[in-house]
């Protein structure tokens, strides 16, 4: 028996271009904000980090989630399986960002306010 794969090929091609379009759109938004650096986002802070950086962090987490959703084929799975895969990864990304921000602020304070500038 011959299998008709033409219809499946078209749907996969459409899905690939859709994923490409969504990820490209988010990346273009990141690049535009990175180049323009709107003053309202760049000069205002939340937890000692400007809002522009928070926007980049959020968009990066959204892209990571969508990459997992699309390329790990999670959209067709049960909700409990999706969350068992996605939740730990999103938590770990947020935790990593938190640790990097805390350590970065500490190092900045040491370099900026201490008499010991480059000891470590």
DSSP file (Angstrom, degrees, kcal/mol; ACC not computed):
  #  RESIDUE AA STRUCTURE BP1 BP2  ACC     N-H-->O    O-->H-N    N-H-->O    O-->H-N    TCO  KAPPA ALPHA  PHI   PSI    X-CA   Y-CA   Z-CA
    1    1 A X              0   0    0      0, 0.0     2,-0.4     0, 0.0     0, 0.0   0.000 360.0 360.0 360.0 133.7    0.0    0.0    0.0
    2    2 A X        -     0   0    0      2,-0.0     2,-0.4     1,-0.0     0, 0.0  -0.700 360.0-140.6 -88.5 138.9    1.3    3.4   -0.9
    3    3 A X        -     0   0    0     -2,-0.4     2,-1.0     2,-0.0     3,-0.1  -0.831   8.0-134.7-101.8 137.3    1.0    6.1    1.7
    4    4 A X        +     0   0    0     -2,-0.4     4,-0.3     1,-0.2     3,-0.1  -0.795  34.1 162.9 -90.2 104.2    0.0    9.7    0.8
    5    5 A X     >  +     0   0    0     -2,-1.0     4,-2.4     1,-0.1     5,-0.2   0.371  50.7  93.3-101.2   3.0    2.5   11.9    2.7
    6    6 A X  H  > S+     0   0    0      1,-0.2     4,-2.0     2,-0.2     5,-0.1   0.927  87.6  45.8 -64.0 -45.2    1.9   15.0    0.7
    7    7 A X  H  > S+     0   0    0      1,-0.2     4,-1.9     2,-0.2    -1,-0.2   0.885 113.7  49.2 -65.4 -39.4   -0.8   16.3    3.1
    8    8 A X  H  > S+     0   0    0     -4,-0.3     4,-2.3     2,-0.2    -1,-0.2   0.888 109.1  53.4 -66.9 -38.5    1.4   15.6    6.1
    9    9 A X  H  X S+     0   0    0     -4,-2.4     4,-2.5     1,-0.2    -2,-0.2   0.911 108.5  49.4 -62.4 -42.8    4.4   17.3    4.5
   10   10 A X  H  X S+     0   0    0     -4,-2.0     4,-2.5     2,-0.2    -1,-0.2   0.905 111.0  48.9 -64.3 -41.3    2.4   20.5    3.9
   11   11 A X  H  X S+     0   0    0     -4,-1.9     4,-2.2     2,-0.2    -1,-0.2   0.889 112.7  47.8 -68.5 -37.4    1.1   20.6    7.5
   12   12 A X  H  X S+     0   0    0     -4,-2.3     4,-2.6     2,-0.2    -2,-0.2   0.904 112.0  50.1 -66.9 -40.2    4.6   20.1    8.8
   13   13 A X  H  X S+     0   0    0     -4,-2.5     4,-2.2     2,-0.2    -2,-0.2   0.914 111.4  48.3 -63.1 -42.4    6.0   22.7    6.5
   14   14 A X  H  X S+     0   0    0     -4,-2.5     4,-2.1     2,-0.2    -1,-0.2   0.907 112.3  49.3 -63.5 -41.8    3.2   25.1    7.6
   15   15 A X  H  X S+     0   0    0     -4,-2.2     4,-2.7     2,-0.2     5,-0.2   0.904 109.4  51.7 -65.1 -42.1    4.0   24.4   11.3
   16   16 A X  H  X S+     0   0    0     -4,-2.6     4,-2.6     1,-0.2    -1,-0.2   0.924 111.7  46.3 -61.4 -44.9    7.7   24.9   10.8
   17   17 A X  H  X S+     0   0    0     -4,-2.2     4,-2.5     2,-0.2    -1,-0.2   0.852 111.3  52.8 -67.5 -33.7    7.1   28.3    9.2
   18   18 A X  H  X S+     0   0    0     -4,-2.1     4,-2.5     2,-0.2    -2,-0.2   0.943 111.7  45.0 -65.1 -47.3    4.6   29.2   12.0
   19   19 A X  H  X S+     0   0    0     -4,-2.7     4,-2.6     1,-0.2     5,-0.3   0.927 113.7  50.5 -61.2 -45.0    7.2   28.4   14.7
   20   20 A X  H  X S+     0   0    0     -4,-2.6     4,-2.3    -5,-0.2    -1,-0.2   0.909 111.4  49.1 -58.3 -43.3    9.8   30.3   12.7
   21   21 A X  H  X S+     0   0    0     -4,-2.5     4,-2.4     2,-0.2    -2,-0.2   0.912 112.6  46.0 -64.9 -44.2    7.6   33.3   12.4
   22   22 A X  H  X S+     0   0    0     -4,-2.5     4,-2.2     2,-0.2    -2,-0.2   0.942 115.8  44.8 -66.2 -47.5    6.6   33.4   16.1
   23   23 A X  H  X S+     0   0    0     -4,-2.6     4,-2.1     1,-0.2    -1,-0.2   0.878 114.5  50.3 -65.2 -36.7   10.2   33.0   17.3
   24   24 A X  H  X S+     0   0    0     -4,-2.3     4,-2.8    -5,-0.3    -1,-0.2   0.901 108.6  52.2 -66.2 -40.8   11.4   35.5   14.7
   25   25 A X  H  X S+     0   0    0     -4,-2.4     4,-2.2     2,-0.2    -2,-0.2   0.922 110.8  46.8 -63.0 -43.7    8.8   38.1   15.8
   26   26 A X  H  X S+     0   0    0     -4,-2.2     4,-2.1     1,-0.2    -1,-0.2   0.913 113.7  49.0 -64.0 -41.3    9.8   37.8   19.5
   27   27 A X  H  X S+     0   0    0     -4,-2.1     4,-2.6     2,-0.2    -2,-0.2   0.898 109.7  51.4 -65.1 -40.5   13.5   38.1   18.5
   28   28 A X  H  X S+     0   0    0     -4,-2.8     4,-2.7     2,-0.2    -1,-0.2   0.903 108.8  51.4 -63.2 -40.6   12.8   41.2   16.4
   29   29 A X  H  X S+     0   0    0     -4,-2.2     4,-2.5     2,-0.2     5,-0.2   0.920 110.6  49.3 -61.4 -42.9   10.9   42.8   19.3
   30   30 A X  H  X S+     0   0    0     -4,-2.1     4,-2.3     1,-0.2    -2,-0.2   0.921 112.2  47.5 -61.6 -44.1   14.0   42.1   21.5
   31   31 A X  H  X S+     0   0    0     -4,-2.6     4,-2.3     2,-0.2     5,-0.2   0.912 111.5  50.3 -65.1 -42.6   16.3   43.6   19.0
   32   32 A X  H  X S+     0   0    0     -4,-2.7     4,-3.0     1,-0.2     5,-0.3   0.933 113.4  45.2 -62.2 -45.9   14.2   46.7   18.5
   33   33 A X  H  X S+     0   0    0     -4,-2.5     4,-2.4     1,-0.2     5,-0.2   0.875 112.4  53.0 -65.8 -35.1   14.0   47.3   22.2
   34   34 A X  H  < S+     0   0    0     -4,-2.3    -2,-0.2    -5,-0.2    -1,-0.2   0.863 115.8  38.8 -67.1 -35.6   17.7   46.6   22.5
   35   35 A X  H  < S+     0   0    0     -4,-2.3    -2,-0.2    -5,-0.1    -1,-0.2   0.916 122.8  40.0 -78.6 -45.8   18.6   49.2   19.9
   36   36 A X  H  < S-     0   0    0     -4,-3.0    -3,-0.2    -5,-0.2    -2,-0.2   0.849  81.3-165.3 -74.8 -34.6   16.0   51.8   20.8
   37   37 A X     <  -     0   0    0     -4,-2.4    -3,-0.1    -5,-0.3    -4,-0.1   0.955  21.3-136.3  43.7  69.9   16.3   51.4   24.6
   38   38 A X    >>  -     0   0    0     -5,-0.2     4,-2.8     1,-0.2     3,-0.9  -0.291   4.6-133.9 -56.5 133.0   13.1   53.3   25.5
   39   39 A X  H 3> S+     0   0    0      1,-0.3     4,-2.5     2,-0.2     5,-0.3   0.840 102.8  60.4 -60.7 -35.2   13.8   55.7   28.3
   40   40 A X  H 34 S+     0   0    0      1,-0.2     4,-0.3     2,-0.2    -1,-0.3   0.836 116.2  33.5 -64.1 -31.2   10.7   54.7   30.2
   41   41 A X  H <4 S+     0   0    0     -3,-0.9    11,-1.5     2,-0.1    10,-0.8   0.802 120.4  49.0 -89.6 -33.3   12.0   51.1   30.4
   42   42 A X  H  < S+     0   0    0     -4,-2.8    -2,-0.2     9,-0.2    -3,-0.2   0.826 114.5  41.8 -79.0 -32.3   15.7   51.8   30.6
   43   43 A X  S  < S+     0   0    0     -4,-2.5     2,-0.4    -5,-0.2    -1,-0.2   0.589 100.6  77.7 -95.5 -11.1   15.6   54.4   33.4
   44   44 A X        -     0   0    0     -4,-0.3     7,-2.4    -5,-0.3     2,-0.3  -0.806  66.2-156.4-101.8 142.3   13.0   52.7   35.7
   45   45 A X  E     -A   50   0A   0     -2,-0.4     2,-0.4     5,-0.3     5,-0.2  -0.821  17.9-168.8-120.8 155.1   14.0   49.8   37.9
   46   46 A X  E >  S-A   49   0A   0      3,-2.6     3,-0.7    -2,-0.3     8,-0.0  -0.944  86.8  -8.6-139.4 117.5   12.3   46.9   39.7
   47   47 A X  T 3  S-     0   0    0     -2,-0.4     3,-0.1     1,-0.2    -1,-0.1   0.916 130.1 -56.8  57.8  46.1   14.4   45.0   42.2
   48   48 A X  T 3  S+     0   0    0      1,-0.1     2,-0.4    57,-0.0    -1,-0.2   0.683 120.9 102.2  61.8  22.1   17.6   47.0   41.2
   49   49 A X  E <  S-A   46   0A   0     -3,-0.7    -3,-2.6     3,-0.0    -1,-0.1  -0.999  76.8-113.6-133.8 132.0   17.2   45.9   37.6
   50   50 A X  E >>  -A   45   0A   0     -2,-0.4     4,-1.6    -5,-0.2     3,-0.6  -0.228  25.5-115.4 -67.8 156.6   15.8   48.1   34.9
   51   51 A X  H 3> S+     0   0    0     -7,-2.4     4,-2.3   -10,-0.8    -9,-0.2   0.768 112.4  63.4 -63.5 -27.4   12.6   47.2   33.2
   52   52 A X  H 3> S+     0   0    0    -11,-1.5     4,-2.1    -8,-0.3    -1,-0.3   0.915 103.9  47.4 -64.1 -42.5   14.2   46.7   29.9
   53   53 A X  H <> S+     0   0    0     -3,-0.6     4,-2.4   -12,-0.2    -2,-0.2   0.890 109.8  53.2 -65.4 -38.3   16.3   43.9   31.3
   54   54 A X  H  X S+     0   0    0     -4,-1.6     4,-2.6     1,-0.2    -2,-0.2   0.907 107.3  52.4 -61.3 -40.1   13.1   42.4   32.8
   55   55 A X  H  X S+     0   0    0     -4,-2.3     4,-2.6     1,-0.2    -2,-0.2   0.917 109.5  48.7 -61.1 -43.5   11.5   42.6   29.4
   56   56 A X  H  X S+     0   0    0     -4,-2.1     4,-2.1     2,-0.2    -2,-0.2   0.906 111.6  49.6 -62.5 -41.7   14.4   40.7   27.9
   57   57 A X  H  X S+     0   0    0     -4,-2.4     4,-2.1     2,-0.2    -2,-0.2   0.927 112.6  46.9 -63.5 -45.2   14.3   38.0   30.6
   58   58 A X  H  X S+     0   0    0     -4,-2.6     4,-2.3     1,-0.2    -2,-0.2   0.928 112.8  48.4 -64.1 -45.5   10.5   37.5   30.2
   59   59 A X  H  X S+     0   0    0     -4,-2.6     4,-2.3     1,-0.2    -1,-0.2   0.854 110.4  52.6 -64.8 -33.5   10.7   37.3   26.4
   60   60 A X  H  X S+     0   0    0     -4,-2.1     4,-2.4     2,-0.2    -1,-0.2   0.904 109.5  48.1 -67.4 -41.0   13.6   34.8   26.7
   61   61 A X  H  X S+     0   0    0     -4,-2.1     4,-2.5     2,-0.2    -2,-0.2   0.893 111.2  51.8 -65.2 -38.9   11.5   32.6   29.0
   62   62 A X  H  X S+     0   0    0     -4,-2.3     4,-2.5     2,-0.2    -2,-0.2   0.921 110.8  47.6 -63.2 -43.3    8.6   32.8   26.6
   63   63 A X  H  X S+     0   0    0     -4,-2.3     4,-2.5     2,-0.2    -2,-0.2   0.909 111.4  50.4 -64.5 -40.6   10.8   31.8   23.7
   64   64 A X  H  X S+     0   0    0     -4,-2.4     4,-2.2     2,-0.2    -2,-0.2   0.913 111.5  48.6 -62.9 -42.0   12.2   28.9   25.7
   65   65 A X  H  X S+     0   0    0     -4,-2.5     4,-2.7     1,-0.2    -2,-0.2   0.923 112.4  47.9 -63.1 -44.2    8.7   27.7   26.6
   66   66 A X  H  X S+     0   0    0     -4,-2.5     4,-2.8     2,-0.2     5,-0.3   0.865 109.0  53.5 -68.5 -34.6    7.6   27.9   23.0
   67   67 A X  H  X S+     0   0    0     -4,-2.5     4,-2.6     2,-0.2     5,-0.5   0.928 112.4  44.8 -63.5 -43.6   10.6   26.0   21.8
   68   68 A X  H  X S+     0   0    0     -4,-2.2     4,-1.4     1,-0.2     6,-0.5   0.921 114.1  50.6 -63.4 -42.5    9.8   23.3   24.2
   69   69 A X  H  <>S+     0   0    0     -4,-2.7     5,-1.4    -5,-0.2     6,-0.9   0.910 120.6  32.9 -61.1 -44.5    6.2   23.4   23.2
   70   70 A X  H ><5S+     0   0    0     -4,-2.8     3,-0.6     3,-0.2    -2,-0.2   0.936 124.5  36.9 -83.4 -48.5    6.9   23.2   19.5
   71   71 A X  H 3<5S+     0   0    0     -4,-2.6    -3,-0.2    -5,-0.3    -2,-0.2   0.687 118.1  48.4 -86.9 -17.5   10.0   21.0   19.1
   72   72 A X  T 3<5S-     0   0    0     -4,-1.4    -1,-0.2    -5,-0.5    -2,-0.1   0.360 107.5-126.5 -96.6   4.8    9.2   18.6   21.9
   73   73 A X  T X 5 +     0   0    0     -3,-0.6     3,-0.6     1,-0.1    -3,-0.2   0.886  57.1 150.3  55.6  45.5    5.7   18.2   20.5
   74   74 A X  G > < +     0   0    0     -5,-1.4     3,-1.4    -6,-0.5    -4,-0.1   0.644  49.5  80.8 -82.5 -14.5    4.1   19.0   23.8
   75   75 A X  G 3  S+     0   0    0     -6,-0.9    -1,-0.2     1,-0.3    -5,-0.1   0.772  94.0  47.8 -65.7 -23.5    0.9   20.6   22.4
   76   76 A X  G <  S+     0   0    0     -3,-0.6    -1,-0.3     2,-0.1    -2,-0.1   0.449  97.1  91.9 -94.6  -0.1   -0.6   17.2   21.8
   77   77 A X  S <  S-     0   0    0     -3,-1.4     2,-0.0     1,-0.1    -3,-0.0  -0.403  87.0 -85.4 -91.3 168.5    0.1   15.8   25.3
   78   78 A X     >  -     0   0    0     -2,-0.1     4,-2.3     1,-0.1     3,-0.2  -0.348  39.3-114.4 -68.4 153.7   -2.0   15.8   28.4
   79   79 A X  H  > S+     0   0    0      1,-0.2     4,-2.6     2,-0.2     5,-0.2   0.869 114.1  54.8 -59.5 -39.5   -1.7   18.9   30.6
   80   80 A X  H  > S+     0   0    0      1,-0.2     4,-1.8     2,-0.2    -1,-0.2   0.890 109.4  47.0 -65.5 -38.2   -0.1   17.0   33.5
   81   81 A X  H  > S+     0   0    0     -3,-0.2     4,-1.2     2,-0.2    -1,-0.2   0.916 111.5  51.7 -68.2 -42.4    2.7   15.7   31.3
   82   82 A X  H >X S+     0   0    0     -4,-2.3     4,-3.1     1,-0.2     3,-0.7   0.946 112.6  45.0 -57.4 -48.9    3.3   19.1   29.8
   83   83 A X  H 3X S+     0   0    0     -4,-2.6     4,-1.7     1,-0.2     5,-0.4   0.820 106.6  59.2 -68.9 -30.0    3.5   20.7   33.2
   84   84 A X  H 3< S+     0   0    0     -4,-1.8     4,-0.3    -5,-0.2    -1,-0.2   0.772 117.0  34.2 -69.2 -23.1    5.8   18.0   34.5
   85   85 A X  H <X S+     0   0    0     -4,-1.2     4,-0.9    -3,-0.7    -2,-0.2   0.858 124.9  39.1 -92.4 -45.7    8.3   18.8   31.8
   86   86 A X  H  X S+     0   0    0     -4,-3.1     4,-2.8    -5,-0.2     5,-0.3   0.900 106.5  60.5 -78.3 -42.5    7.8   22.6   31.4
   87   87 A X  H  X S+     0   0    0     -4,-1.7     4,-2.7    -5,-0.3     5,-0.2   0.909 105.3  46.5 -59.1 -47.5    7.4   23.7   35.1
   88   88 A X  H  > S+     0   0    0     -5,-0.4     4,-2.6    -4,-0.3    -1,-0.2   0.905 114.7  48.2 -62.6 -37.1   10.8   22.5   36.3
   89   89 A X  H  X S+     0   0    0     -4,-0.9     4,-2.2     2,-0.2    -2,-0.2   0.922 113.4  45.8 -68.5 -42.6   12.6   24.0   33.4
   90   90 A X  H  X S+     0   0    0     -4,-2.8     4,-2.5     2,-0.2     5,-0.2   0.919 113.8  50.4 -65.3 -41.9   10.8   27.4   33.7
   91   91 A X  H  X S+     0   0    0     -4,-2.7     4,-2.7    -5,-0.3    -2,-0.2   0.926 111.0  48.5 -60.0 -44.8   11.5   27.3   37.5
   92   92 A X  H  X S+     0   0    0     -4,-2.6     4,-2.5    -5,-0.2    -1,-0.2   0.874 111.0  50.1 -65.9 -36.8   15.2   26.5   36.9
   93   93 A X  H  X S+     0   0    0     -4,-2.2     4,-2.3     2,-0.2    -1,-0.2   0.935 113.4  45.5 -65.0 -45.8   15.5   29.4   34.4
   94   94 A X  H  X S+     0   0    0     -4,-2.5     4,-2.4     2,-0.2    -2,-0.2   0.902 113.7  50.1 -64.4 -40.5   13.9   31.8   36.7
   95   95 A X  H  X S+     0   0    0     -4,-2.7     4,-2.7     2,-0.2    -2,-0.2   0.911 110.1  50.3 -63.8 -43.1   16.0   30.6   39.6
   96   96 A X  H  X S+     0   0    0     -4,-2.5     4,-2.6     2,-0.2    -2,-0.2   0.920 111.2  48.3 -61.2 -44.2   19.2   30.9   37.5
   97   97 A X  H  X S+     0   0    0     -4,-2.3     4,-2.4     2,-0.2    -2,-0.2   0.919 111.4  51.1 -62.5 -42.9   18.3   34.5   36.6
   98   98 A X  H  X S+     0   0    0     -4,-2.4     4,-2.5     2,-0.2    -2,-0.2   0.937 111.9  45.9 -59.4 -48.6   17.5   35.3   40.2
   99   99 A X  H  X S+     0   0    0     -4,-2.7     4,-2.7     1,-0.2     5,-0.3   0.911 112.6  50.8 -62.7 -43.1   20.9   33.9   41.4
  100  100 A X  H  X S+     0   0    0     -4,-2.6     4,-2.5    -5,-0.2    -1,-0.2   0.894 111.5  48.2 -62.3 -39.3   22.7   35.8   38.6
  101  101 A X  H  X S+     0   0    0     -4,-2.4     4,-2.4     2,-0.2    -2,-0.2   0.917 112.9  47.3 -68.2 -42.6   21.0   39.0   39.5
  102  102 A X  H  X S+     0   0    0     -4,-2.5     4,-2.1     2,-0.2    -2,-0.2   0.946 117.0  42.4 -63.1 -48.7   21.8   38.7   43.2
  103  103 A X  H  X S+     0   0    0     -4,-2.7     4,-2.6     1,-0.2     5,-0.2   0.893 113.8  52.5 -66.7 -39.2   25.5   37.8   42.6
  104  104 A X  H  X S+     0   0    0     -4,-2.5     4,-2.4    -5,-0.3    -1,-0.2   0.908 109.9  48.1 -62.8 -42.1   25.8   40.4   39.9
  105  105 A X  H  X S+     0   0    0     -4,-2.4     4,-2.5     2,-0.2    -1,-0.2   0.894 111.6  50.9 -65.2 -39.2   24.5   43.1   42.3
  106  106 A X  H  X S+     0   0    0     -4,-2.1     4,-2.4     2,-0.2    -2,-0.2   0.943 112.2  45.7 -63.0 -47.6   26.8   42.0   45.1
  107  107 A X  H  X S+     0   0    0     -4,-2.6     4,-2.6     1,-0.2     5,-0.2   0.896 112.1  52.2 -64.2 -39.6   29.9   42.1   42.8
  108  108 A X  H  X S+     0   0    0     -4,-2.4     4,-2.6    -5,-0.2     5,-0.2   0.934 110.2  48.5 -60.4 -45.5   28.8   45.5   41.5
  109  109 A X  H  X S+     0   0    0     -4,-2.5     4,-2.6     2,-0.2     5,-0.5   0.900 111.6  49.9 -62.3 -40.6   28.5   46.8   45.0
  110  110 A X  H  X S+     0   0    0     -4,-2.4     4,-1.4     1,-0.2    -2,-0.2   0.939 116.2  41.3 -64.0 -46.2   31.9   45.4   45.9
  111  111 A X  H  < S+     0   0    0     -4,-2.6    -2,-0.2     1,-0.2    -1,-0.2   0.855 121.2  42.4 -69.3 -34.3   33.6   47.0   42.9
  112  112 A X  H  < S+     0   0    0     -4,-2.6    -2,-0.2    -5,-0.2    -3,-0.2   0.887 127.6  22.2 -82.7 -40.5   31.7   50.2   43.1
  113  113 A X  H  < S+     0   0    0     -4,-2.6     2,-0.2    -5,-0.2    -3,-0.2   0.563 102.6  86.8-109.9 -11.2   31.8   51.0   46.9
  114  114 A X  S  < S-     0   0    0     -4,-1.4    -4,-0.0    -5,-0.5     0, 0.0  -0.522  70.3-134.1 -93.3 157.6   34.7   49.1   48.3
  115  115 A X  S    S+     0   0    0     -2,-0.2     2,-0.9     1,-0.1    -1,-0.1   0.704  96.9  75.4 -78.0 -19.0   38.3   50.1   48.6
  116  116 A X        +     0   0    0      1,-0.2    -2,-0.2    -6,-0.1    -1,-0.1  -0.826  61.6 168.3 -93.1 104.8   39.2   46.6   47.2
  117  117 A X        +     0   0    0     -2,-0.9    -1,-0.2     1,-0.1     3,-0.1   0.937  67.7  10.3 -89.4 -49.3   38.4   46.8   43.6
  118  118 A X  S    S+     0   0    0      1,-0.1    -1,-0.1     2,-0.1    -7,-0.0  -0.205  81.1 120.8-130.0  43.1   39.8   43.8   41.7
  119  119 A X              0   0    0      1,-0.2    -1,-0.1    -3,-0.1    -2,-0.1   0.889 360.0 360.0 -76.5 -38.4   41.0   41.4   44.4
  120  120 A X              0   0    0     -3,-0.1    -1,-0.2     0, 0.0    -2,-0.1   0.444 360.0 360.0-109.6 360.0   38.7   38.5   43.3
